[in-house]
Amino acid sequence: MHATRSRSIAKALTWRVIATLTTASLAYIFTDGDVDIAIKVGAFDVVIKLAFYYLHERGWGMVEWGIGNSTLQRG
């Protein structure tokens, strides 16, 4: 099984929406409702973590460990 680059990008984007909303919500809570800081933290978070997630996903795409033809694996 081989994941395409576009699939990796789509997975990264959908995950980043969830994760950025979580981070921005926490920033909002911890800054006593400062919307400006929450937005800035969320924006910075999405840029940095999207890049790292994509690199992580592509890196794991080059690792064969854990995937393979089930008829060839015997434990």
N, C-alpha and C positions, 0 to 999 in steps of 0.2 A: 504494500500500500504506500502510495506517495502523495503527500499533500502539495498542492500547487502554491505558488507564492500568493496568488490572489485569495486563496482560502485562508492562508496564514494572516494576511492583511485583514480580511473580514473578521476573523476570530479576534484579532488584536483590537480592532475598532469597537466591536460590540462589548468586549470585556472592559475596555477603557471607559466607555460610557458609564457602566456600573461602578467601576472602581473610582472614577473621578467624582461622581455624585457622592459616593461614600466619603472620600477625602474632603470634598468641599463642605459636606454636612458636618463632619468633625471639626473642621476649621471654623465654621460658623458657630458651633456649640462652644468651642474652647476660647473663642474671642468675644464671647457674650453678645453674639448676633451681629458682628461686623461683616456685612455683606461684601464690602469691597475687598477685604482680606481673604474671605472665603473664595471669591471669584479668582483672585490672583493666585492663591495656592492651588486651586483646581486647574487653572490654565497651565501653570508650571508643571504640575503633576502629570497632566495628560501628555505633554510634549516629551518629557523625560522618560516616563514609564512606557509609553507607546514604542519608543525606539528600543528600549531594553527588552520589552516583551517580544518584539519582532525578532531581534537578534537571538534571544533565548529559544524561540520557536524554531527558527531556521537551524540553529545549532543542534537541537534535538532531532531535527529532520535528517541530520547526517549520521545519527547514531542508530545502528541496527539492533542494538540490545532491546529485547522486549517485544519486538515485532518480527514476524516471519511466517513462513508457511507452517501451519499447524501440523501437517503430516511429517515435517522434518524435525519438529521439536519433541523431545521425549523427556521432559522434566526439567 
